[in-house]
Amino acid sequence: MPKRKFSPLPSICRKYKVATAFDWFNTARPKIIKMLAENEYGFIPPRPAAMTVELLRERHGLVDGTARRREFRLTLANAGRTHSIDVLVYSPEDTGKPLLAAVAALNFQGNAGAAEEDDVLPLDAPHHTQPGRWPIKQLMKAGFLLATAARNDFYFDDNAPESRRNSVFRLFGEIDGNDRHYTALSAWAFGYRTLCDLLLTLPEVDPGKVWFHGHSRLGKTALWAAANDPRAAGVVSNCSGCGGAAISRDKEGETLRKIITRFPFWFVPEFDRYMDNEKAMPWDQHFLVSLCAPRPVLVASASEDLWADPENEFRAAAAAGEVYRLFGIPGIEERTAFPPVNTPVLRRGVGYYVRSGIHDVTPYDWRQVAKFIRLNR
């Protein structure tokens, strides 16, 4: 197979005349967030006036005695409007050692689908539908606390006007159901921030150990959420592809035209101008990855996930290194070659690997997440 040829990427530091970490925080970073909000993701809703936390149920000694499970209902209130979300939290039953990390992660198939048991709310929903994606025993033994909620509780994942009108945006006024500036990705990013709000109420959670984790469209979301929330200690983007941690220039598999045509409600309409015109973008997805700096970011791919384009995911991770080096963090060295399958390149600041297999999250992925977090403590 001939080696792919790639177009040059815009340099973040040259574009914004950045020479120091001070320059990054005071000039480049706020401009990049504003640019991405206005031209790609939309603005994340503000924090509501109030949040009520209700513990619905709690069980101990689950998953071979490794896990404690709590189910919470969060009620967000603003200007006379309310919106409720259920959150599932697993934490290690053994409280004798500190947590490695508290992980905020939205899910695709509801909390019941993420659970190990058959009695998680809602009781009539399919349970334990993605066991490899949420290996609770493995996570507990590694020292993770997991807080997860359904993405659809923040914005139902389709293009219907009702999805926009019934989303969390409605807390802040009447919503035009056809206005694409109210995007799903920013509503879901609001979801990560809400999970972080909950985690910081739990006494066992160290505020400096909250990580955002997302897969596929939620991998895009986790990056955008962490970029906007300095409380995230780090972020894991798993198979996030186009509009996430994959460079848009020279993209194979899912291109901007394909993703915007299929999922227009994920992005603002201003993003449409770059369909079939990616080289005209004054940014690319390494700008998004760099917004986590100096906090660590792990980009993960899968060898059979050609739709996401692993090589372009690696390019974004490597190119973000120019910002990390402003902080004395090497990240992935500029001349690092695309790694072989199942050969992680885990560095301080930035990590990358391509796992064998399909577009998914597996126990192998969680092992790399644990290694990367330990490296970056």
Contacts in CASP RR format, 6 or more apart in sequence:
PFRMAT RR
TARGET T0000
AUTHOR 0000-0000-0000
METHOD contacts of the structure
MODEL  1
MPKRKFSPLPSICRKYKVATAFDWFNTARPKIIKMLAENEYGFIPPRPAA
MTVELLRERHGLVDGTARRREFRLTLANAGRTHSIDVLVYSPEDTGKPLL
AAVAALNFQGNAGAAEEDDVLPLDAPHHTQPGRWPIKQLMKAGFLLATAA
RNDFYFDDNAPESRRNSVFRLFGEIDGNDRHYTALSAWAFGYRTLCDLLL
TLPEVDPGKVWFHGHSRLGKTALWAAANDPRAAGVVSNCSGCGGAAISRD
KEGETLRKIITRFPFWFVPEFDRYMDNEKAMPWDQHFLVSLCAPRPVLVA
SASEDLWADPENEFRAAAAAGEVYRLFGIPGIEERTAFPPVNTPVLRRGV
GYYVRSGIHDVTPYDWRQVAKFIRLNR
4 250 0 8 1.000
4 311 0 8 1.000
5 250 0 8 1.000
6 247 0 8 1.000
6 249 0 8 1.000
6 250 0 8 1.000
6 315 0 8 1.000
7 249 0 8 1.000
7 250 0 8 1.000
7 279 0 8 1.000
9 247 0 8 1.000
9 249 0 8 1.000
9 284 0 8 1.000
9 286 0 8 1.000
9 315 0 8 1.000
9 319 0 8 1.000
10 281 0 8 1.000
10 282 0 8 1.000
10 283 0 8 1.000
10 284 0 8 1.000
11 322 0 8 1.000
12 18 0 8 1.000
12 28 0 8 1.000
12 32 0 8 1.000
12 286 0 8 1.000
12 287 0 8 1.000
12 290 0 8 1.000
12 322 0 8 1.000
12 323 0 8 1.000
13 19 0 8 1.000
13 28 0 8 1.000
13 322 0 8 1.000
13 323 0 8 1.000
13 326 0 8 1.000
15 28 0 8 1.000
15 282 0 8 1.000
16 23 0 8 1.000
16 27 0 8 1.000
16 28 0 8 1.000
16 31 0 8 1.000
16 32 0 8 1.000
17 23 0 8 1.000
17 27 0 8 1.000
18 24 0 8 1.000
18 27 0 8 1.000
18 28 0 8 1.000
18 323 0 8 1.000
18 326 0 8 1.000
19 326 0 8 1.000
20 326 0 8 1.000
21 294 0 8 1.000
21 326 0 8 1.000
21 327 0 8 1.000
23 326 0 8 1.000
24 293 0 8 1.000
24 323 0 8 1.000
24 326 0 8 1.000
29 291 0 8 1.000
32 283 0 8 1.000
32 287 0 8 1.000
32 290 0 8 1.000
32 291 0 8 1.000
33 227 0 8 1.000
33 228 0 8 1.000
33 291 0 8 1.000
35 282 0 8 1.000
35 283 0 8 1.000
35 287 0 8 1.000
36 42 0 8 1.000
36 224 0 8 1.000
36 227 0 8 1.000
36 283 0 8 1.000
36 287 0 8 1.000
36 288 0 8 1.000
36 291 0 8 1.000
37 43 0 8 1.000
37 44 0 8 1.000
37 186 0 8 1.000
38 268 0 8 1.000
38 270 0 8 1.000
39 268 0 8 1.000
39 270 0 8 1.000
39 271 0 8 1.000
40 243 0 8 1.000
40 267 0 8 1.000
40 268 0 8 1.000
40 270 0 8 1.000
40 271 0 8 1.000
41 183 0 8 1.000
41 185 0 8 1.000
41 186 0 8 1.000
41 189 0 8 1.000
41 224 0 8 1.000
41 267 0 8 1.000
41 268 0 8 1.000
42 181 0 8 1.000
42 183 0 8 1.000
42 185 0 8 1.000
42 186 0 8 1.000
42 267 0 8 1.000
42 268 0 8 1.000
43 181 0 8 1.000
43 186 0 8 1.000
44 186 0 8 1.000
44 189 0 8 1.000
44 190 0 8 1.000
44 193 0 8 1.000
44 224 0 8 1.000
44 225 0 8 1.000
44 228 0 8 1.000
45 168 0 8 1.000
45 169 0 8 1.000
45 171 0 8 1.000
45 172 0 8 1.000
45 186 0 8 1.000
45 187 0 8 1.000
45 190 0 8 1.000
46 172 0 8 1.000
47 193 0 8 1.000
47 197 0 8 1.000
48 76 0 8 1.000
48 77 0 8 1.000
48 78 0 8 1.000
48 83 0 8 1.000
48 171 0 8 1.000
48 172 0 8 1.000
49 77 0 8 1.000
49 78 0 8 1.000
49 79 0 8 1.000
50 76 0 8 1.000
50 77 0 8 1.000
50 78 0 8 1.000
51 74 0 8 1.000
51 75 0 8 1.000
51 76 0 8 1.000
51 77 0 8 1.000
51 194 0 8 1.000
51 197 0 8 1.000
52 74 0 8 1.000
52 75 0 8 1.000
52 77 0 8 1.000
53 72 0 8 1.000
53 73 0 8 1.000
53 74 0 8 1.000
53 198 0 8 1.000
53 201 0 8 1.000
54 72 0 8 1.000
54 73 0 8 1.000
54 74 0 8 1.000
54 75 0 8 1.000
55 70 0 8 1.000
55 71 0 8 1.000
55 72 0 8 1.000
56 71 0 8 1.000
56 72 0 8 1.000
56 73 0 8 1.000
56 86 0 8 1.000
56 121 0 8 1.000
57 69 0 8 1.000
57 70 0 8 1.000
57 71 0 8 1.000
57 121 0 8 1.000
58 68 0 8 1.000
58 69 0 8 1.000
58 70 0 8 1.000
58 71 0 8 1.000
59 68 0 8 1.000
59 69 0 8 1.000
59 117 0 8 1.000
60 68 0 8 1.000
60 69 0 8 1.000
60 93 0 8 1.000
61 67 0 8 1.000
61 68 0 8 1.000
61 93 0 8 1.000
62 68 0 8 1.000
62 69 0 8 1.000
62 90 0 8 1.000
62 93 0 8 1.000
62 116 0 8 1.000
62 117 0 8 1.000
62 136 0 8 1.000
63 90 0 8 1.000
63 116 0 8 1.000
63 136 0 8 1.000
63 137 0 8 1.000
63 140 0 8 1.000
64 137 0 8 1.000
65 93 0 8 1.000
66 92 0 8 1.000
66 93 0 8 1.000
66 94 0 8 1.000
66 136 0 8 1.000
66 137 0 8 1.000
66 140 0 8 1.000
66 141 0 8 1.000
67 90 0 8 1.000
67 91 0 8 1.000
67 92 0 8 1.000
67 93 0 8 1.000
67 116 0 8 1.000
67 136 0 8 1.000
67 137 0 8 1.000
67 140 0 8 1.000
68 90 0 8 1.000
68 91 0 8 1.000
68 92 0 8 1.000
68 93 0 8 1.000
69 88 0 8 1.000
69 89 0 8 1.000
69 90 0 8 1.000
69 115 0 8 1.000
69 117 0 8 1.000
69 120 0 8 1.000
70 88 0 8 1.000
70 89 0 8 1.000
70 91 0 8 1.000
71 86 0 8 1.000
71 87 0 8 1.000
71 88 0 8 1.000
71 89 0 8 1.000
71 111 0 8 1.000
71 120 0 8 1.000
71 121 0 8 1.000
72 86 0 8 1.000
72 87 0 8 1.000
72 89 0 8 1.000
72 198 0 8 1.000
73 84 0 8 1.000
73 85 0 8 1.000
73 86 0 8 1.000
73 87 0 8 1.000
74 84 0 8 1.000
74 85 0 8 1.000
74 86 0 8 1.000
74 87 0 8 1.000
74 194 0 8 1.000
74 198 0 8 1.000
75 82 0 8 1.000
75 83 0 8 1.000
75 84 0 8 1.000
76 82 0 8 1.000
76 83 0 8 1.000
76 84 0 8 1.000
76 85 0 8 1.000
76 168 0 8 1.000
76 171 0 8 1.000
76 194 0 8 1.000
77 171 0 8 1.000
78 171 0 8 1.000
78 172 0 8 1.000
79 171 0 8 1.000
79 172 0 8 1.000
79 173 0 8 1.000
81 170 0 8 1.000
81 171 0 8 1.000
81 173 0 8 1.000
82 171 0 8 1.000
83 168 0 8 1.000
83 170 0 8 1.000
83 171 0 8 1.000
85 149 0 8 1.000
85 150 0 8 1.000
85 153 0 8 1.000
85 154 0 8 1.000
85 191 0 8 1.000
85 194 0 8 1.000
86 111 0 8 1.000
86 121 0 8 1.000
86 149 0 8 1.000
86 150 0 8 1.000
86 153 0 8 1.000
87 111 0 8 1.000
87 147 0 8 1.000
87 148 0 8 1.000
87 149 0 8 1.000
87 195 0 8 1.000
87 198 0 8 1.000
88 111 0 8 1.000
88 114 0 8 1.000
88 115 0 8 1.000
88 120 0 8 1.000
88 146 0 8 1.000
88 147 0 8 1.000
88 148 0 8 1.000
88 149 0 8 1.000
89 145 0 8 1.000
89 146 0 8 1.000
89 147 0 8 1.000
89 148 0 8 1.000
89 198 0 8 1.000
89 202 0 8 1.000
90 136 0 8 1.000
90 139 0 8 1.000
90 140 0 8 1.000
90 145 0 8 1.000
90 146 0 8 1.000
91 99 0 8 1.000
91 140 0 8 1.000
91 145 0 8 1.000
91 146 0 8 1.000
91 202 0 8 1.000
91 204 0 8 1.000
92 99 0 8 1.000
92 140 0 8 1.000
92 141 0 8 1.000
92 143 0 8 1.000
92 144 0 8 1.000
92 145 0 8 1.000
93 140 0 8 1.000
94 140 0 8 1.000
95 204 0 8 1.000
97 143 0 8 1.000
98 206 0 8 1.000
99 143 0 8 1.000
99 144 0 8 1.000
99 145 0 8 1.000
99 204 0 8 1.000
99 205 0 8 1.000
99 206 0 8 1.000
99 209 0 8 1.000
100 142 0 8 1.000
100 143 0 8 1.000
100 144 0 8 1.000
100 209 0 8 1.000
100 370 0 8 1.000
100 373 0 8 1.000
100 374 0 8 1.000
101 143 0 8 1.000
101 144 0 8 1.000
101 145 0 8 1.000
101 209 0 8 1.000
101 210 0 8 1.000
101 211 0 8 1.000
101 233 0 8 1.000
101 373 0 8 1.000
102 144 0 8 1.000
102 145 0 8 1.000
102 147 0 8 1.000
102 199 0 8 1.000
102 202 0 8 1.000
102 205 0 8 1.000
102 206 0 8 1.000
102 209 0 8 1.000
102 210 0 8 1.000
102 211 0 8 1.000
103 139 0 8 1.000
103 144 0 8 1.000
103 145 0 8 1.000
103 146 0 8 1.000
103 147 0 8 1.000
103 210 0 8 1.000
103 211 0 8 1.000
103 212 0 8 1.000
103 213 0 8 1.000
104 147 0 8 1.000
104 148 0 8 1.000
104 192 0 8 1.000
104 195 0 8 1.000
104 196 0 8 1.000
104 199 0 8 1.000
104 210 0 8 1.000
104 211 0 8 1.000
104 212 0 8 1.000
104 213 0 8 1.000
104 232 0 8 1.000
105 146 0 8 1.000
105 147 0 8 1.000
105 148 0 8 1.000
105 195 0 8 1.000
105 212 0 8 1.000
105 213 0 8 1.000
105 214 0 8 1.000
105 218 0 8 1.000
105 222 0 8 1.000
106 148 0 8 1.000
106 149 0 8 1.000
106 150 0 8 1.000
106 151 0 8 1.000
106 154 0 8 1.000
106 188 0 8 1.000
106 191 0 8 1.000
106 192 0 8 1.000
106 195 0 8 1.000
106 214 0 8 1.000
106 218 0 8 1.000
106 221 0 8 1.000
107 113 0 8 1.000
107 114 0 8 1.000
107 134 0 8 1.000
107 148 0 8 1.000
107 149 0 8 1.000
107 150 0 8 1.000
107 151 0 8 1.000
108 130 0 8 1.000
108 150 0 8 1.000
108 151 0 8 1.000
108 215 0 8 1.000
108 218 0 8 1.000
109 126 0 8 1.000
109 129 0 8 1.000
109 130 0 8 1.000
109 150 0 8 1.000
110 125 0 8 1.000
110 150 0 8 1.000
110 152 0 8 1.000
111 120 0 8 1.000
111 121 0 8 1.000
111 148 0 8 1.000
111 149 0 8 1.000
111 150 0 8 1.000
112 120 0 8 1.000
112 121 0 8 1.000
112 122 0 8 1.000
112 123 0 8 1.000
112 125 0 8 1.000
112 126 0 8 1.000
112 127 0 8 1.000
112 128 0 8 1.000
112 129 0 8 1.000
113 120 0 8 1.000
113 125 0 8 1.000
113 126 0 8 1.000
113 127 0 8 1.000
113 128 0 8 1.000
113 129 0 8 1.000
113 130 0 8 1.000
114 130 0 8 1.000
114 133 0 8 1.000
114 134 0 8 1.000
114 148 0 8 1.000
115 127 0 8 1.000
115 128 0 8 1.000
115 134 0 8 1.000
116 128 0 8 1.000
116 131 0 8 1.000
116 134 0 8 1.000
116 136 0 8 1.000
116 137 0 8 1.000
117 127 0 8 1.000
117 128 0 8 1.000
118 127 0 8 1.000
118 128 0 8 1.000
120 127 0 8 1.000
132 360 0 8 1.000
132 361 0 8 1.000
132 362 0 8 1.000
132 363 0 8 1.000
133 215 0 8 1.000
133 360 0 8 1.000
133 361 0 8 1.000
133 362 0 8 1.000
134 146 0 8 1.000
134 148 0 8 1.000
135 363 0 8 1.000
135 366 0 8 1.000
136 146 0 8 1.000
138 363 0 8 1.000
138 366 0 8 1.000
138 367 0 8 1.000
139 146 0 8 1.000
139 366 0 8 1.000
142 366 0 8 1.000
142 367 0 8 1.000
142 370 0 8 1.000
143 370 0 8 1.000
144 370 0 8 1.000
145 199 0 8 1.000
145 202 0 8 1.000
145 204 0 8 1.000
145 205 0 8 1.000
147 195 0 8 1.000
147 198 0 8 1.000
147 199 0 8 1.000
148 195 0 8 1.000
149 191 0 8 1.000
149 194 0 8 1.000
149 195 0 8 1.000
151 157 0 8 1.000
151 188 0 8 1.000
151 218 0 8 1.000
151 221 0 8 1.000
154 167 0 8 1.000
154 168 0 8 1.000
154 187 0 8 1.000
154 188 0 8 1.000
154 190 0 8 1.000
154 191 0 8 1.000
154 194 0 8 1.000
155 163 0 8 1.000
155 164 0 8 1.000
155 167 0 8 1.000
155 168 0 8 1.000
155 169 0 8 1.000
155 184 0 8 1.000
155 187 0 8 1.000
155 188 0 8 1.000
156 162 0 8 1.000
156 163 0 8 1.000
156 166 0 8 1.000
156 167 0 8 1.000
157 163 0 8 1.000
157 184 0 8 1.000
157 217 0 8 1.000
158 265 0 8 1.000
159 263 0 8 1.000
159 264 0 8 1.000
159 265 0 8 1.000
161 177 0 8 1.000
161 178 0 8 1.000
162 177 0 8 1.000
163 184 0 8 1.000
163 265 0 8 1.000
164 175 0 8 1.000
164 176 0 8 1.000
164 177 0 8 1.000
164 178 0 8 1.000
164 179 0 8 1.000
164 182 0 8 1.000
164 265 0 8 1.000
165 175 0 8 1.000
165 177 0 8 1.000
167 175 0 8 1.000
167 182 0 8 1.000
167 184 0 8 1.000
167 187 0 8 1.000
168 187 0 8 1.000
168 190 0 8 1.000
168 191 0 8 1.000
169 175 0 8 1.000
169 182 0 8 1.000
169 187 0 8 1.000
175 182 0 8 1.000
176 182 0 8 1.000
180 264 0 8 1.000
180 265 0 8 1.000
180 267 0 8 1.000
180 268 0 8 1.000
180 269 0 8 1.000
181 268 0 8 1.000
181 269 0 8 1.000
183 265 0 8 1.000
183 266 0 8 1.000
183 267 0 8 1.000
183 268 0 8 1.000
184 263 0 8 1.000
184 265 0 8 1.000
184 266 0 8 1.000
185 217 0 8 1.000
185 220 0 8 1.000
185 221 0 8 1.000
185 224 0 8 1.000
185 266 0 8 1.000
185 267 0 8 1.000
186 224 0 8 1.000
188 217 0 8 1.000
188 218 0 8 1.000
188 221 0 8 1.000
188 225 0 8 1.000
189 221 0 8 1.000
189 224 0 8 1.000
189 225 0 8 1.000
189 228 0 8 1.000
190 225 0 8 1.000
191 225 0 8 1.000
192 212 0 8 1.000
192 221 0 8 1.000
192 222 0 8 1.000
192 225 0 8 1.000
192 226 0 8 1.000
192 229 0 8 1.000
192 232 0 8 1.000
193 225 0 8 1.000
193 228 0 8 1.000
193 229 0 8 1.000
196 210 0 8 1.000
196 212 0 8 1.000
196 229 0 8 1.000
196 231 0 8 1.000
196 232 0 8 1.000
199 205 0 8 1.000
199 210 0 8 1.000
200 207 0 8 1.000
200 210 0 8 1.000
200 231 0 8 1.000
207 231 0 8 1.000
208 231 0 8 1.000
208 233 0 8 1.000
209 233 0 8 1.000
210 231 0 8 1.000
210 232 0 8 1.000
210 233 0 8 1.000
211 232 0 8 1.000
211 233 0 8 1.000
211 234 0 8 1.000
211 235 0 8 1.000
211 236 0 8 1.000
211 373 0 8 1.000
212 222 0 8 1.000
212 225 0 8 1.000
212 226 0 8 1.000
212 229 0 8 1.000
212 232 0 8 1.000
212 234 0 8 1.000
212 235 0 8 1.000
212 236 0 8 1.000
213 219 0 8 1.000
213 222 0 8 1.000
213 235 0 8 1.000
213 236 0 8 1.000
213 238 0 8 1.000
213 369 0 8 1.000
214 221 0 8 1.000
214 222 0 8 1.000
214 236 0 8 1.000
214 237 0 8 1.000
214 238 0 8 1.000
214 240 0 8 1.000
215 238 0 8 1.000
215 239 0 8 1.000
215 240 0 8 1.000
215 360 0 8 1.000
215 361 0 8 1.000
216 238 0 8 1.000
216 239 0 8 1.000
216 240 0 8 1.000
216 241 0 8 1.000
216 308 0 8 1.000
216 359 0 8 1.000
217 240 0 8 1.000
217 263 0 8 1.000
217 266 0 8 1.000
219 236 0 8 1.000
219 237 0 8 1.000
219 238 0 8 1.000
219 239 0 8 1.000
219 240 0 8 1.000
219 244 0 8 1.000
219 245 0 8 1.000
220 237 0 8 1.000
220 240 0 8 1.000
220 241 0 8 1.000
220 243 0 8 1.000
220 244 0 8 1.000
220 245 0 8 1.000
220 266 0 8 1.000
222 235 0 8 1.000
222 236 0 8 1.000
222 237 0 8 1.000
222 240 0 8 1.000
223 235 0 8 1.000
223 237 0 8 1.000
223 240 0 8 1.000
223 244 0 8 1.000
223 245 0 8 1.000
223 288 0 8 1.000
223 289 0 8 1.000
223 291 0 8 1.000
223 292 0 8 1.000
223 297 0 8 1.000
224 288 0 8 1.000
225 232 0 8 1.000
225 235 0 8 1.000
226 232 0 8 1.000
226 234 0 8 1.000
226 235 0 8 1.000
226 291 0 8 1.000
226 292 0 8 1.000
226 295 0 8 1.000
226 297 0 8 1.000
227 288 0 8 1.000
227 291 0 8 1.000
227 292 0 8 1.000
232 292 0 8 1.000
232 295 0 8 1.000
233 295 0 8 1.000
233 296 0 8 1.000
234 292 0 8 1.000
234 295 0 8 1.000
234 296 0 8 1.000
234 297 0 8 1.000
234 376 0 8 1.000
235 292 0 8 1.000
235 295 0 8 1.000
235 296 0 8 1.000
235 297 0 8 1.000
235 298 0 8 1.000
236 297 0 8 1.000
236 298 0 8 1.000
236 300 0 8 1.000
236 369 0 8 1.000
236 372 0 8 1.000
237 244 0 8 1.000
237 245 0 8 1.000
237 289 0 8 1.000
237 297 0 8 1.000
237 298 0 8 1.000
237 299 0 8 1.000
237 300 0 8 1.000
238 300 0 8 1.000
238 361 0 8 1.000
238 365 0 8 1.000
239 300 0 8 1.000
239 301 0 8 1.000
239 302 0 8 1.000
239 305 0 8 1.000
239 308 0 8 1.000
239 359 0 8 1.000
239 360 0 8 1.000
239 361 0 8 1.000
240 246 0 8 1.000
240 299 0 8 1.000
240 308 0 8 1.000
240 313 0 8 1.000
241 254 0 8 1.000
241 307 0 8 1.000
241 308 0 8 1.000
241 309 0 8 1.000
241 312 0 8 1.000
241 313 0 8 1.000
242 248 0 8 1.000
242 251 0 8 1.000
242 253 0 8 1.000
242 254 0 8 1.000
242 255 0 8 1.000
242 256 0 8 1.000
242 258 0 8 1.000
242 259 0 8 1.000
242 308 0 8 1.000
242 309 0 8 1.000
243 256 0 8 1.000
243 259 0 8 1.000
243 285 0 8 1.000
243 288 0 8 1.000
244 285 0 8 1.000
244 288 0 8 1.000
244 316 0 8 1.000
245 285 0 8 1.000
245 288 0 8 1.000
245 289 0 8 1.000
245 299 0 8 1.000
245 313 0 8 1.000
245 316 0 8 1.000
245 317 0 8 1.000
246 285 0 8 1.000
246 308 0 8 1.000
246 309 0 8 1.000
246 312 0 8 1.000
246 313 0 8 1.000
246 315 0 8 1.000
246 316 0 8 1.000
247 284 0 8 1.000
247 285 0 8 1.000
247 286 0 8 1.000
247 312 0 8 1.000
247 313 0 8 1.000
247 315 0 8 1.000
247 316 0 8 1.000
247 319 0 8 1.000
248 255 0 8 1.000
248 256 0 8 1.000
248 274 0 8 1.000
248 278 0 8 1.000
248 281 0 8 1.000
248 284 0 8 1.000
248 285 0 8 1.000
248 312 0 8 1.000
249 278 0 8 1.000
249 279 0 8 1.000
249 281 0 8 1.000
249 284 0 8 1.000
250 278 0 8 1.000
250 312 0 8 1.000
251 278 0 8 1.000
251 309 0 8 1.000
251 312 0 8 1.000
252 306 0 8 1.000
252 309 0 8 1.000
252 311 0 8 1.000
252 312 0 8 1.000
253 306 0 8 1.000
253 307 0 8 1.000
253 308 0 8 1.000
253 309 0 8 1.000
254 307 0 8 1.000
254 308 0 8 1.000
254 309 0 8 1.000
255 275 0 8 1.000
255 276 0 8 1.000
255 278 0 8 1.000
256 271 0 8 1.000
256 274 0 8 1.000
256 275 0 8 1.000
256 276 0 8 1.000
256 278 0 8 1.000
257 275 0 8 1.000
257 276 0 8 1.000
259 266 0 8 1.000
259 267 0 8 1.000
260 267 0 8 1.000
260 271 0 8 1.000
260 272 0 8 1.000
260 275 0 8 1.000
261 275 0 8 1.000
264 272 0 8 1.000
273 280 0 8 1.000
274 280 0 8 1.000
274 281 0 8 1.000
278 284 0 8 1.000
284 316 0 8 1.000
284 319 0 8 1.000
285 316 0 8 1.000
286 315 0 8 1.000
286 316 0 8 1.000
286 317 0 8 1.000
286 319 0 8 1.000
286 320 0 8 1.000
288 316 0 8 1.000
289 297 0 8 1.000
289 299 0 8 1.000
289 316 0 8 1.000
289 317 0 8 1.000
289 319 0 8 1.000
289 320 0 8 1.000
289 350 0 8 1.000
290 320 0 8 1.000
290 321 0 8 1.000
290 322 0 8 1.000
290 323 0 8 1.000
290 324 0 8 1.000
292 320 0 8 1.000
293 320 0 8 1.000
293 321 0 8 1.000
293 323 0 8 1.000
293 324 0 8 1.000
293 326 0 8 1.000
293 327 0 8 1.000
293 329 0 8 1.000
293 349 0 8 1.000
294 324 0 8 1.000
294 327 0 8 1.000
294 329 0 8 1.000
294 349 0 8 1.000
295 349 0 8 1.000
296 348 0 8 1.000
296 349 0 8 1.000
296 350 0 8 1.000
296 351 0 8 1.000
296 372 0 8 1.000
296 373 0 8 1.000
296 376 0 8 1.000
297 317 0 8 1.000
297 320 0 8 1.000
297 349 0 8 1.000
297 350 0 8 1.000
297 351 0 8 1.000
298 346 0 8 1.000
298 350 0 8 1.000
298 351 0 8 1.000
298 352 0 8 1.000
298 368 0 8 1.000
298 369 0 8 1.000
298 372 0 8 1.000
299 313 0 8 1.000
299 314 0 8 1.000
299 316 0 8 1.000
299 317 0 8 1.000
299 350 0 8 1.000
299 351 0 8 1.000
299 352 0 8 1.000
300 352 0 8 1.000
300 353 0 8 1.000
300 354 0 8 1.000
300 355 0 8 1.000
300 365 0 8 1.000
300 368 0 8 1.000
301 308 0 8 1.000
301 310 0 8 1.000
301 313 0 8 1.000
301 314 0 8 1.000
301 352 0 8 1.000
301 353 0 8 1.000
301 354 0 8 1.000
301 355 0 8 1.000
302 308 0 8 1.000
302 310 0 8 1.000
302 354 0 8 1.000
302 355 0 8 1.000
302 356 0 8 1.000
302 357 0 8 1.000
302 358 0 8 1.000
302 359 0 8 1.000
302 360 0 8 1.000
303 310 0 8 1.000
303 341 0 8 1.000
303 354 0 8 1.000
303 355 0 8 1.000
303 356 0 8 1.000
303 357 0 8 1.000
304 356 0 8 1.000
304 357 0 8 1.000
304 358 0 8 1.000
304 359 0 8 1.000
305 357 0 8 1.000
305 358 0 8 1.000
305 359 0 8 1.000
307 359 0 8 1.000
308 359 0 8 1.000
310 338 0 8 1.000
310 354 0 8 1.000
311 338 0 8 1.000
313 352 0 8 1.000
314 338 0 8 1.000
314 339 0 8 1.000
314 352 0 8 1.000
314 354 0 8 1.000
317 332 0 8 1.000
317 350 0 8 1.000
317 351 0 8 1.000
317 352 0 8 1.000
318 332 0 8 1.000
318 333 0 8 1.000
318 334 0 8 1.000
318 336 0 8 1.000
318 350 0 8 1.000
318 352 0 8 1.000
320 350 0 8 1.000
321 330 0 8 1.000
321 331 0 8 1.000
321 332 0 8 1.000
321 334 0 8 1.000
321 350 0 8 1.000
324 330 0 8 1.000
324 331 0 8 1.000
324 349 0 8 1.000
324 350 0 8 1.000
325 331 0 8 1.000
329 348 0 8 1.000
329 349 0 8 1.000
329 350 0 8 1.000
330 347 0 8 1.000
330 348 0 8 1.000
330 349 0 8 1.000
331 347 0 8 1.000
331 348 0 8 1.000
331 349 0 8 1.000
331 350 0 8 1.000
331 351 0 8 1.000
332 345 0 8 1.000
332 347 0 8 1.000
332 350 0 8 1.000
332 351 0 8 1.000
332 352 0 8 1.000
333 347 0 8 1.000
336 345 0 8 1.000
338 354 0 8 1.000
339 345 0 8 1.000
339 352 0 8 1.000
339 353 0 8 1.000
339 354 0 8 1.000
340 354 0 8 1.000
341 354 0 8 1.000
341 355 0 8 1.000
341 356 0 8 1.000
342 353 0 8 1.000
342 354 0 8 1.000
342 355 0 8 1.000
342 356 0 8 1.000
342 364 0 8 1.000
343 353 0 8 1.000
344 351 0 8 1.000
344 352 0 8 1.000
344 353 0 8 1.000
344 368 0 8 1.000
344 371 0 8 1.000
345 351 0 8 1.000
345 352 0 8 1.000
345 353 0 8 1.000
346 353 0 8 1.000
346 368 0 8 1.000
346 371 0 8 1.000
346 372 0 8 1.000
346 375 0 8 1.000
347 375 0 8 1.000
348 375 0 8 1.000
348 376 0 8 1.000
349 376 0 8 1.000
351 372 0 8 1.000
353 368 0 8 1.000
355 362 0 8 1.000
355 364 0 8 1.000
355 365 0 8 1.000
355 368 0 8 1.000
END
